[in-house]
Amino acid sequence: MSASEIKTVAVLGAGTMGNGIAHVFARSGYRVILRDIEQPFLDRAMETIKGNLDREVKKAKITEADKTAALGRINPQTAISSLAEADFAVEAVPENLDLKVRVLKEADAALRPGVPLASNTSSISITSLAAQTSRPEHFIGMHFMNPVPVMQLVEVIRAIQTSDDTFALTMALCEKLGKKPVAVNDAPGFVSNRVLMPLINEAAFCVMEGVATPESVDAVMKMGMNHPMGPLELADFIGLDVCVDILEVLYKGFGDPKYRACPLLRKYVAAGWLGRKSGRGFYKYP
Ligand SMILES: NC(=O)c1ccc[n+]([C@@H]2O[C@H](COP(=O)([O-])OP(=O)(O)OC[C@H]3O[C@@H](n4cnc5c(N)ncnc54)[C@H](O)[C@@H]3O)[C@@H](O)[C@H]2O)c1
């Protein structure tokens, strides 16, 4: 199969990432089957997509007609059988190994043979997920960045089993979405989180040890290193619980103490200070 033969894409999970992935596929002319477990999750996702497309109309990136057409191409579904129509599938359910395996097995059974299946996991081994399906050679990592409609990068992760065809097709598909795919091999944290999470962790250690305030740490990185966001602002945006979970994956995956999560991060998570989503992290969000 080549990228030009793909007309219909299934997206599993209509949360933060799933609705963004559905948005970019629909905006690029693909029919999208957006699957979640309950109708209210799908309704909320469609509202979010509509709001985000409205913003693109206001910024004159697309026309009102483009918006209406894109929304019309998304077919929200709770039935797993709807996946039979898909030519490509992307999984974006929560980052929990047992859940991912269950959803991927279900999708594997519902998709036609030979249809590529991608996971948007941030940290779970693509090689081990591929092995759970009957189509390991058609399995790949497609790590979109949040917010999906805005961020250019897709980290495309080859499992040891991924075929050259699946890899080439996925890279071409990213280009068709107007994204910049970057190819990496499967390893804990891939490249994005393996490099980012130790930076966030060190920034947290600087605060814990009284080296500097969060504002000062972020100011150094923004003004000195030209980062658009400081590492602690970014950690609050990602979610401190998510950061700790990914550090845990790196720590276990490499068996190297340099990846141990900073105790201050753990303390904040224990307090329910998860960042933006809970109203407080390194900063307060009233
Ligand atoms: N949020 C981020 O910044 C970010 C960035 C990159 C990658 N990721 C990865 O993307 C994935 C999804 O993250 P998210 O932040 O969108 O999560 P989320 O919790 O916002 O959304 C997950 C959605 O999956 C749905 N779901 C649960 N079980 C399902 C099932 N059996 N079938 C279909 N849908 C099901 C949930 O109802 C929910 O709507 C995770 O693997 C995460 O690591 C997240």
The ligand as an SDF file (V2000), in Angstrom:
LIG
                    3D

 44 48  0  0  0  0  0  0  0  0999 V2000
   -1.2020   14.8440   26.1010 N   0  0  0  0  0  0  0  0  0  0  0  0
    0.0130   15.0010   25.5640 C   0  0  0  0  0  0  0  0  0  0  0  0
    0.6410   16.0480   25.6640 O   0  0  0  0  0  0  0  0  0  0  0  0
    0.6130   13.8800   24.7680 C   0  0  0  0  0  0  0  0  0  0  0  0
    1.6540   14.1640   23.8620 C   0  0  0  0  0  0  0  0  0  0  0  0
    2.1650   13.1370   23.0580 C   0  0  0  0  0  0  0  0  0  0  0  0
    1.6710   11.8590   23.2050 C   0  0  0  0  0  0  0  0  0  0  0  0
    0.6840   11.5850   24.1170 N   0  0  0  0  0  0  0  0  0  0  0  0
    0.1710   10.2140   24.2150 C   0  0  0  0  0  0  0  0  0  0  0  0
   -1.0790   10.1540   23.5590 O   0  0  0  0  0  0  0  0  0  0  0  0
   -1.8990    9.1580   24.1800 C   0  0  0  0  0  0  0  0  0  0  0  0
   -3.2290    9.7620   24.5640 C   0  0  0  0  0  0  0  0  0  0  0  0
   -3.0080   10.8150   25.4670 O   0  0  0  0  0  0  0  0  0  0  0  0
   -4.0990   11.9490   25.7360 P   0  0  0  0  0  0  0  0  0  0  0  0
   -3.3980   13.0130   26.4890 O   0  0  0  0  0  0  0  0  0  0  0  0
   -4.7930   12.2780   24.4740 O   0  0  0  0  0  0  0  0  0  0  0  0
   -5.1240   11.1690   26.7010 O   0  0  0  0  0  0  0  0  0  0  0  0
   -6.6310   11.5590   27.0860 P   0  0  0  0  0  0  0  0  0  0  0  0
   -6.8900   10.9530   28.3970 O   0  0  0  0  0  0  0  0  0  0  0  0
   -6.8570   13.0200   26.8720 O   0  0  0  0  0  0  0  0  0  0  0  0
   -7.5290   10.8060   25.9700 O   0  0  0  0  0  0  0  0  0  0  0  0
   -7.6270    9.4200   25.8580 C   0  0  0  0  0  0  0  0  0  0  0  0
   -8.9810    9.0700   25.2880 C   0  0  0  0  0  0  0  0  0  0  0  0
   -9.0250    7.6560   25.0410 O   0  0  0  0  0  0  0  0  0  0  0  0
  -10.3080    7.2030   25.3470 C   0  0  0  0  0  0  0  0  0  0  0  0
  -10.3410    5.7540   25.5210 N   0  0  0  0  0  0  0  0  0  0  0  0
  -10.1380    5.0230   26.6280 C   0  0  0  0  0  0  0  0  0  0  0  0
  -10.2940    3.7130   26.3550 N   0  0  0  0  0  0  0  0  0  0  0  0
  -10.6070    3.6230   25.0490 C   0  0  0  0  0  0  0  0  0  0  0  0
  -10.9030    2.5350   24.1820 C   0  0  0  0  0  0  0  0  0  0  0  0
  -10.9250    1.2960   24.6290 N   0  0  0  0  0  0  0  0  0  0  0  0
  -11.1720    2.8090   22.8750 N   0  0  0  0  0  0  0  0  0  0  0  0
  -11.1720    4.0730   22.4180 C   0  0  0  0  0  0  0  0  0  0  0  0
  -10.9070    5.1430   23.2210 N   0  0  0  0  0  0  0  0  0  0  0  0
  -10.6280    4.9100   24.5060 C   0  0  0  0  0  0  0  0  0  0  0  0
  -10.6990    7.9890   26.5870 C   0  0  0  0  0  0  0  0  0  0  0  0
  -12.1060    7.9660   26.7780 O   0  0  0  0  0  0  0  0  0  0  0  0
  -10.1690    9.3820   26.2300 C   0  0  0  0  0  0  0  0  0  0  0  0
  -11.1290   10.1360   25.5160 O   0  0  0  0  0  0  0  0  0  0  0  0
   -1.0930    8.6100   25.3450 C   0  0  0  0  0  0  0  0  0  0  0  0
   -0.4180    7.4480   24.9240 O   0  0  0  0  0  0  0  0  0  0  0  0
   -0.0900    9.7210   25.6180 C   0  0  0  0  0  0  0  0  0  0  0  0
    1.1070    9.2400   26.1970 O   0  0  0  0  0  0  0  0  0  0  0  0
    0.1340   12.5750   24.8890 C   0  0  0  0  0  0  0  0  0  0  0  0
  1  2  1  0
  2  3  2  0
  2  4  1  0
  4  5  1  0
  4 44  2  0
  5  6  2  0
  6  7  1  0
  7  8  2  0
  8  9  1  0
  8 44  1  0
  9 10  1  0
  9 42  1  0
 10 11  1  0
 11 12  1  0
 11 40  1  0
 12 13  1  0
 13 14  1  0
 14 15  2  0
 14 16  1  0
 14 17  1  0
 17 18  1  0
 18 19  2  0
 18 20  1  0
 18 21  1  0
 21 22  1  0
 22 23  1  0
 23 24  1  0
 23 38  1  0
 24 25  1  0
 25 26  1  0
 25 36  1  0
 26 27  1  0
 26 35  1  0
 27 28  2  0
 28 29  1  0
 29 30  1  0
 29 35  2  0
 30 31  1  0
 30 32  2  0
 32 33  1  0
 33 34  2  0
 34 35  1  0
 36 37  1  0
 36 38  1  0
 38 39  1  0
 40 41  1  0
 40 42  1  0
 42 43  1  0
M  CHG  2   8   1  16  -1
M  END
$$$$
